[in-house]
Amino acid sequence: MNAQQGFHARVRSLLRDQLLDAATEITCDRGWDAVTMSRVATRVGVSRQSIYNEIGSKDALAEAIITRETDRFLTGVAERLAAHPGDLPAGLSAAVEYTLREAADNPLIKAIVSAAHGAADDLLPLLAVRPEPVLERAVAAIAEQVRVLHPDLHITDANGADALVSLVEVFVRLTLSHLVQPSAPIEYAVGQIRWIMDTALHGPTAP
C-alpha cells in the first residue's frame, strides 16, 4: 500500500467511525427507531449516499454498531483472561464480571436492553439472537485466546472430541443471558458461571 492509498484508508476508517458514533449517539438518546440515514448524515456532515457507500443499508449499520461494540468488550475480556494465565476458571470469572459491570454502565447496551422489544427496528436480536455479530465472534476470539494461554488444556466430550469451543460457547451464552435478562446481582452470575466452568474443567466438587 502506497502513501496515497494509506491516506485514503485512514480517511475512510475515520468516516466509518464518525458514522457509527453518530448512529450510536442517536440510539442512546432517542432509540434505534429514531436512527435514519438522514439524521446520521446531518450529524456527521456528509450526504446520505456517503453512508450507503461506506456501510450500506440500515441493517448493515446496525450490525456494524453491534460488531464494533462487541470488539471493544472482547478487548477487555482478553485482558482479564491474560491476567490469569494459570487459572482458566478465574480468568473466565474475571471476564464475565468485567462484561456485566461494563454493560450495566454502557449507554448503548442499556438502550438496546431497555427498548420496547419486538419492534421492527429492535436491536436486541443482533445482541442476543442472531449468532454472527456477538456469539460467533466472541466464541471464536475467546477460544483462540484460551488455546494460546492454555496450550496444555485438553477438554473432550463423551465421544472424545475436542470440546473447548463448546465450553466457550456455553460461557458466552450464559454471559449474554445474564446481560440481557439480569435476574440477580452480578456477584451471583459470576459465581454461577465460575461453578459451571470449574465443574466442566475439574469435575463436580465432593460434598
Beta strands, then each sheet from edge to edge (+ up, - down):
end
